[in-house]
Amino acid sequence: MVRRDLSAVPPLRLVLVCGMLAAAGAAYAQSATPGGMPPPPGMSLAQSAAMRFPQPVRVGDLIGREVLRPVESQDVLGRVRRVVRDQNGQIMVVVDFGGFLGFGNRPIAVPVDTMVLLGQDMEIVAFTPNQLRQFPTFSPAGTADVPDDAVIKVGLAKPSH
């Protein structure tokens, strides 16, 4: 009769169970809710943005920044093309959205109150990629470019991962 030392089996099971729990936790952490922090019901985007510690930023420093999806994978949604003020005075960030390797993207205007700074990048925290796909293609009619040397306030993000 051959005997095996099975004393290593329980710790192996423990490692396996812990690994499965960690993987499940990481999957759960990637919430379908953008950034895990949509504005609470009844709160406006401006009120929600005010809670993100808005910082003064030169508009010219935003141009060209990558725009990320606020989940652990940090999918790139596009790049900041320009910053405009609409007819109502709201500041909008025009993002080259979608496409593949720079082909097939289109400009969309996203309210600055729905975006945050994360290091050298920006994140859209109030809309999912599916919602952004429904945005109309940006048209400059009725808007005015915000000068590159103008200073606007943009909220800060805590890392999503």
N, C-alpha and C positions, 0 to 999 in steps of 0.2 A: 504494500500500500504506500502510495506517495503522498506525503503531507506538504501542504503549502503554508507559508507564513501569510496569514490574511490580516495582520495588524496594520498593513498599509492601506487596506481597502476603505475603512471609515474616513481617514483624512482625505483620500482621493474623492470620495463621494462629497465630502464637505466642500472641497475646492470646486467640484463640478457644479454643485448647487449654488455656491456663491457666484461663480462665473455666469450662470444662467440668470440669477437675480440682477447682477450688474448690467447684463445686456438688456434685460427687460426694463430696468430703470433708465438706461440711456435712450431706449426707444420711446418710453413714456415722456422723457424730458423734451423730446422734439414735438412739442404741442402743435396741433393744427392752428391754434390761435397765434397770430403773428406776434412774435416777441414775448408771448405769454402775458402781455399787458395791454389789452385793448382798453379804451376809455370805458369806465364803468357806465352803466345805463344812466342817462340823464346828464352826463358830463360832456361838454363840448370838446372838440379837438384842441382848441386854444387853452382851455382849463387843464386838460390832460397834459399838454405840452409844457405848461407852466410848472408842472410837478417834476419835470425831467431836468431841472437845473439848467435852463437855457444859458448858453454862453455866446458872447459876441464873436462873430466870425466874419472875415472879409469875404464878400461874394466871390471875388477872383480866386480865393483859396479853395472854393468848393468845386469849381469847374474841373471836369476830368476825373473826379473821384469815383471810385467804384461804388455802386449801390448794391447792398447785400440783403439777402433774406435773413431775418433774425432768428436763425435756428443753428444748432451746432454745426451743421454741414456748411453754413455760410455760402450758400449758392449765390452767384453773381447774377443780379437781375438786370444790370445795365450800368450806364455811366451818366454823371451829371453833365448835361450839355449847356444849360444856361439857367439863369434865375430871372423870373419876370414878376411883374405886379399886374394883376388882372383888373378889370373895370371896377370891382368892388374894393380894391386896395389890398386884397389878399396876396401874399407872397407865395409864388408857386415855383417849384424846382422842376425844370424840364429834364426828363430822364430818357436816354435812348434805351428803350425797353424791348426785351425779347431778342429774337434772331439767334444766329449761330455764327460765331467768329466774325461778328460785325456785319453780317449779311442778314437782311430781313428784319432788322430792328426798326422801331418806329418811335417817334417822340411822344411822350405823354407828360402831362402836367400834374404834379403831385403837390398838395399843400405842404408847405415847410413844417407845419405843426404836426404832420404825420411822420416826420423823419427825425433821426437822431444821428449824432456823430459817434463813431466807434473808431478811435485812432485816426488813421488816414482814410477811412472809408465812411460811408453813410449806410444807415439801415432804414427801411420803411417798416414802421411798427404798427400801423393801424389798418393795413390792407394785406390780404393774401395775394399770392401771384395770380390766382384765378380771378380775383376782383380787379387786379391791375389790368388783366387782359381785356376787361370790359370797358376800360377807360377809353374815351375817344382820342384819336390822334390829335396831337397838339397843333393848333393853328395860331400864329402870332397876332391875328386880327384882334383888336381890342385889348392888347397887352402892351406893356412897356418894359424893356430890359432894365433890370436893376444894375446900375454901374458896378464894375468890378471892384472899385475902391469903397463902395458902400458897405456898411457893417449891419448885419442882421443877427438875430438870435436864433440859435439852434440848440435843441436839447441834447443831453448826453445819454449814452446807453451804457448799461452795465453789460459786460460780455454775456452772450447767450449760451456760452459753453463753460 
